Amino acid sequence: MTPSEFTHLDPLGRARMVDVTAKEPSHRRAVARCRVYMEGDTASKIASGAITKGDVLAVARVAGIQAAKQTPNLLPLCHPLLVGAVLVNFRIEDRYVEIEANVDTVDRTGVEMEALTACAVAALTVYDMCKSLDRSMTIGDLNLWEKTGGRSGTFRRPTPDGEDPFGV
């Protein structure tokens, strides 16, 4: 591909932020998910509130919300936008915690990166708060599950079994 075919490169091949000023603001939403895999005892202690550092999910929720709002400060070509709402939810299973972040805005560009960043930072927070108990934890399966709004319309990740544990 030539530099002019890449949206984030100018004709000379230099990085640039895409110009969205001509776009009309519209309602946009993104849903992302990831998992923190861990020992069963760790998941059990998170569920029962027995982690010595405190309420893991409450802290991870606030970290995810804060991260969504800070996304353009972390990703150099990401547009600053007005984040209208951020919801971070958790589902605890026997050997992992699943994190889901929902982000909404009315703006000229989407919030996929904000939702993904919220998930990632919430997962890192779970790891940080539980690492003294379980250093074998891994973070994985970070994906965009849904996005709505904008010129490209709706995207929804298909699930192999058709089930959606969060009901999105």
C-alpha positions in Angstrom: 0.0 0.0 0.0 1.2 3.5 -0.7 1.2 6.1 2.1 -1.9 7.8 0.6 -3.9 4.5 1.1 -3.4 4.6 4.9 -5.9 6.8 6.7 -3.4 7.7 9.4 -0.6 8.7 7.1 -0.3 11.9 5.1 0.8 11.8 1.4 4.4 11.9 2.6 4.0 8.9 4.9 3.9 10.9 8.1 1.6 10.0 11.0 -1.5 12.2 11.2 -4.8 12.2 13.0 -7.7 11.6 10.6 -9.9 14.7 10.0 -13.4 14.1 11.2 -14.5 17.7 11.3 -16.9 17.3 8.3 -18.7 14.3 9.9 -22.0 14.9 11.7 -22.1 13.8 15.4 -24.2 10.7 16.0 -24.8 8.3 18.8 -22.1 5.7 19.0 -21.7 2.8 21.3 -19.0 0.1 21.8 -18.8 -3.0 23.9 -15.5 -4.8 24.6 -14.7 -7.8 26.7 -11.7 -9.6 28.1 -10.8 -12.2 30.7 -8.4 -12.5 33.6 -7.6 -16.2 33.9 -6.5 -17.3 37.4 -6.4 -20.1 39.9 -9.8 -21.2 41.3 -9.0 -20.1 44.8 -8.2 -16.6 43.5 -11.6 -16.3 41.7 -13.3 -17.6 44.8 -11.6 -15.0 47.0 -12.6 -12.2 44.6 -16.2 -13.4 44.6 -16.3 -13.5 48.4 -14.4 -10.2 49.0 -11.5 -11.9 50.7 -8.6 -10.3 48.8 -6.5 -8.4 51.3 -6.1 -5.3 49.1 -9.8 -4.7 49.2 -12.8 -4.8 46.9 -11.1 -5.9 43.6 -14.1 -5.4 41.4 -15.0 -2.0 42.7 -11.5 -0.7 42.2 -11.3 -2.3 38.7 -14.6 -0.8 37.8 -13.4 2.7 38.6 -10.0 2.1 36.9 -11.9 1.0 33.7 -14.1 4.1 33.8 -11.1 6.4 34.3 -9.2 4.6 31.5 -12.0 5.1 29.0 -11.8 8.8 29.6 -8.0 8.9 29.2 -7.8 6.9 26.0 -6.6 9.7 23.7 -3.8 10.4 26.2 -2.6 6.8 25.8 -3.2 6.3 22.0 -1.5 9.0 20.0 -3.9 9.1 17.0 -7.1 8.6 18.9 -9.5 11.5 18.9 -10.5 13.2 22.2 -14.2 13.0 22.5 -16.9 13.5 25.0 -17.5 10.2 26.7 -21.2 10.2 27.6 -21.3 7.0 29.6 -19.1 4.1 30.7 -20.3 0.9 32.3 -17.9 -1.7 33.5 -19.3 -5.1 34.6 -17.9 -8.4 35.7 -18.8 -12.1 35.6 -16.9 -14.4 37.9 -16.4 -18.0 36.8 -14.5 -20.9 38.4 -11.1 -19.9 36.8 -11.5 -16.4 35.4 -13.1 -13.0 35.7 -14.7 -11.7 32.5 -14.8 -8.0 32.1 -17.2 -6.1 29.9 -17.0 -2.3 29.1 -19.8 -0.4 27.4 -19.0 3.2 26.2 -21.5 5.7 24.7 -21.0 9.0 23.1 -22.6 11.5 20.7 -19.6 12.5 18.6 -18.0 12.3 15.1 -16.0 9.2 15.8 -16.5 5.9 17.5 -15.6 4.7 21.0 -14.2 1.3 20.3 -10.8 2.2 21.6 -12.3 3.6 24.8 -14.2 0.4 25.4 -11.1 -1.7 24.7 -8.9 0.5 26.9 -11.5 0.3 29.8 -11.4 -3.5 29.6 -7.6 -3.7 29.5 -7.1 -1.4 32.4 -9.8 -3.0 34.5 -8.1 -6.4 33.8 -4.7 -5.0 34.8 -6.2 -3.7 38.0 -7.6 -7.1 38.8 -4.1 -8.5 38.2 -2.5 -5.8 40.4 -4.8 -6.4 43.3 -4.5 -10.2 43.2 -0.9 -10.7 42.2 0.4 -11.4 45.7 -2.0 -14.4 45.8 -1.7 -15.6 42.2 1.2 -14.7 40.0 0.1 -17.2 37.3 -2.8 -15.0 36.2 -3.0 -14.1 32.5 -5.0 -11.6 30.7 -6.5 -12.5 27.4 -9.4 -12.6 24.9 -9.6 -8.8 24.6 -12.1 -8.2 21.8 -14.6 -5.7 20.5 -18.0 -7.3 20.8 -20.3 -4.7 19.4 -20.2 -1.2 17.9 -23.1 0.9 16.7 -23.3 4.2 15.0 -21.3 6.0 12.4 -20.9 5.4 8.7 -19.9 1.7 9.0 -23.1 0.9 11.0 -23.4 -2.0 13.4 -20.8 -4.7 14.1 -21.6 -7.6 16.4 -19.1 -10.4 17.1 -20.7 -13.8 16.5 -20.4 -16.4 19.2 -19.8 -20.0 18.4 -22.7 -21.3 20.5 -25.0 -18.3 20.0 -25.0 -17.6 23.8 -24.1 -14.2 25.2 -23.3 -14.3 28.9 -23.8 -10.6 29.4 -27.0 -10.4 27.2 -25.6 -7.7 24.9 
